[in-house]
Amino acid sequence: MKRFRVLIVDDHAHAREAMSEILSMDDSFEVIGVVASGAEAIAFTEQWMPDLILIDIQMPEMDGLETTRRIKQGYPYVKIVIVTVSDEISYLFEALKQGAQGYLLKNLAPSTWIQYLQSIMHEEVPLSRELAVQILKEFAVPSVIEEREALTAREKEILDCVSSGSTNREIGVILGISEHTVKNHLKNILQKLQLQNRTQLTRYALEQGLASRSLQFPKDKS
């Protein structure tokens, strides 16, 4: 089993301890460092190259958004999830603009954290619709992400499948196309919608009411 090496960044000791405790619930996550500032996070990333960084959005001197921007410039491979107590929708979109793969509220249940982070790290394991809705309920303001170009009929079918929890292989079987073709369609869809990953795509489909296919979703392990 692959273990994901995690760096936790928060200026509050209790928050760092809480996040470490949550990640200890799942053997696939290994906390390799905890730091208290953006500068420390950048230095740690350069030396230890973590797979995932959980970073608080509000920190003195260098906040989580600026830290995310700088880390992504030098290390685009690393996945970053912003962690905060704020449910301001503007923070969510700013985090995604700076390159973050996700956004978690500190008041969500530990089981939700684990499921969400698993979906971030395993891009072929889509975020279940139930979990996506649970997270999106925390943000009452409608999304400002708009479709930049019209999607083709095939792209809409693939978007529907993605939002319903299908993997690329399953989408290929459903639509009668190869897995490679599915991946290329997904690249086109992400570019047209100016989104960065599968999680954002699922979120977009749910918010825009584009998810309609009735498929079986993986049951939450909570």
N, C-alpha and C positions, 0 to 999 in steps of 0.2 A: 504493500500500500504506500502510495506516495504521500510524504509528509510535507506540508507547506510551512516554510519558515516565515515567521511573523514578527514584525516590529510594531510595538505599541508606542504612540506618541501622545502624551497628555501632560499638562503642567500640574495636575492634581494627583497626588499619590494614591488616594482612594480610588480614583477612576482607573488608574493603571492597574491596580490590584483587581478591581472588578472585571475589567476586560480580560486579564490574564486568567482569572477563574472561569469565565465563560468559555474561553478557548480550550481550557483543560478538560472540558466535557467531551471533546472530540479528539480522538487520537491522530486525526489527519492534520491537526494544527500543532505546530511547535513554536512557542514564543522564544525567540533567540535574543530579544533585547527589549528594554523599556527605557525610554528617554523622556525628558521633560520639556524639550524645546525644538523648534524647527531647525535651528543650526545643528543641534545634536543629531537630529533625524537625517539630515543631509550627509553629515560625516559618517554616521553609522551605515547608511545605505551604500556609500562609496566603498567602505571597507568590507562589509559582510553580505551585500547583495541579497536582501530578503525577497521572498516571493510576494508577500502581502504586507501592506502597511495600514494600520488603523490609526487615524490621526484626528485629534480634537480640532474643531474649527476655530475655537476662540482661545488663543494663547498670546502672551505678551511678546513684544518685539517682532516676531514673525508669526502670523496666524497660519491656520491650517491650509487655507486657500493658496497663499503665497508659497508655503512649503511644498504643497502639492505641485504647483507650477514649476518650481525649480527642480524638484526631483524628477518630474516627468521629462523635463528638457534633457537631463543627463542620463536618465535610466527609464526609457519609455516602456521597457518590458514589465516593470513592477506594477502590480495591481494595488490601487489605493482606494480605501473606503473612508469617507469622512464620517466622524462620529460627533454628535452634538445633542444638546438638550433642546435646541431650538427647532420649531416646526415651520419656520419662515420659508416659504416656497422659493424665495429669491436665493437663499443659501444653497438650496438643492441645485438649481440651474447653474449657479456660479461654480459650484463644485464640479459639475459635469463639464463645464466650459474649460476648466483648468486641467482636465484630463482624468479626473477621478472616475473609477468604475462604478462606484455606488455611494450610498448615503444612508447611515443608520442613526436612528434616534436612541438615546440611552435608556429610554423608558420601555423599549420593546422587550418582550420575553427572551430569555437566553436561548430557548429552542428556536425562536425566530432568527436570532443572530446566526446561529449555526447553519440553519437552512439557507439563509441569504448568502452567507460567505461561501458556502459550498457551491451555490449557483454561480457566484462570481469566479471562483477558481476553476470550476469544471465547466467550460463554455459549452460543452456538449450535453450538460445536464441543465436544461432550462428551468427558470424560476416558475414554480407552479402558479396557476392563476389565483388560487386561494391565498398564497403568500404574497403575491404582488398586490392583490386587493387590500390585504391586511396592512401592508406598508403604505400604500397610497392613501388609505383612509386618514392617515395622520396629516395629510396635506389637503386642505379643503379647497384651495384655490386651483382652478383649472390650469392645465398645462399651457404654456405659451409656445411650445414647439409646434410648428406648422409644417405641413407637407410642402416641400419646395418645388417638387415636380410631381406630376401625376404618375401613380404607379400603374404598371400594366396589369392586365387581368391575372396573369400568372404570378406576378409579384404579390398581388393581393391574396391569392390562394396560399402562397408561402407564408406571408405575414399572419394569416389566419391560423395556419398550422403551428407556427412558432409560438403564438400567444396561447395556444391550447396545450402546450407542453411537449410537442414532438421534437425528437432529435432530427438531425439532418438525414440520417439513414431512414428513419420512419417517414419523413416528409417525402423522400424519394419513392418509397413504396406506395404511399398514398396517391401521389401524383403521377407515378409511372415515369420518373426521370432518374438520372443517376445522382448519387450523393455529391459528386463533383459539380454537377450542374446546379444543385441546390445551393452549394457554397458560393458559387458565382452569382446566383440571384441574390443571395443575402448580402454580398458585398455591394451590389448595385442598389439594393433597398437602403442599406445603411448610408450610402453616399447621397442618395436622393433626399433622405430625411435628415441628413446631417447628424446622424447618431453614431455612437462609437462601438456599441456592443449589443449582444443579444438581450441583456437585461433591460437596457434602455428601449430596445425595440418592442419587447413585451409590454413595457409600461406605456409606450406610445399607443400600441394597438388597443389596450384596455381603456385608456383615456378617450380615444377617438371613437370608441364603440365599434372597432373593426374586428373584434374577436367573436366568432359565431359558431365555429366548429365544435361539435360535441365529442370529445375524446376523454379517455380515462386519464386522470392525473395521478402522479405519485402521491401516496398518502403522507401527510405530515407525520414525522416521527416524534411528536411531542406528547 
